[in-house]
Amino acid sequence: MSEIYTPKKVQDLLGIDSSTLRKYATLLEGQGYSIHRNTKGHRGYFDKDVSTLRQLIEFNKQDGMTIEQAVITVMSGVSEKASTGTDTKIVMLESPADQDSKPDRSHDELLERIEHLEQINLDLINHLKEKAVREASLEEKLNQILRYVERTEQWVLERSKIEEETRNQIAAAKQKRWWMWWRA
């Protein structure tokens, strides 16, 4: 009968943190690797699982190999071992006195908070976009008003020039004598 390790013990054995262990276990399970779970869904690790995780860590350290490639490589080795017929008995994992449930709850709370903050960020981004559109619209209206004011000022200036010229012509006409009209 093989010994079964808690996630904390495996973390200590491999020198990784809990999120990395969960990530590796999830990736392996995604490729069909079976990791024991107790009735509450907590993972328990056998010696073969620790060995598989060590291999995954070593492959992942190699230059140019992604974690996904490392998982596939490890899984090919695991399938070869399975074909040789090595078998390990499964022992029920004892419930770790709700120690795992508290971190899971706080983890879930953190995930909910992150999702909430992401939603707030999206709302703020949408609000800023709407504000930018409103400001662009107001700026266009302001530019139209400025162009209208400039045209009006130009029109007033031209009109004042015409009025000045008309006054000058009237003044010049008044200075001409009545007998000089027939010459002009």
Buried (B, 14 or more C-beta within 10 A) or exposed (E): EEEBBBBEBBBEEBEBEBEBBBEBBEBBEEBEBEBBEBEEEBBBBBEBBBBBBEBBBEBBEEEEEEBEEBBBBBBEEBEEEEEEEEEEEEEEBEEBEEEBEEEBEEEEEEEEEEEEEEEEEEEEEEEEEEEEEEEEEEEEEEEEEEEEEEEEEEEEEEEEEEEEEEEEEEEEEEEEEEEEEEEE
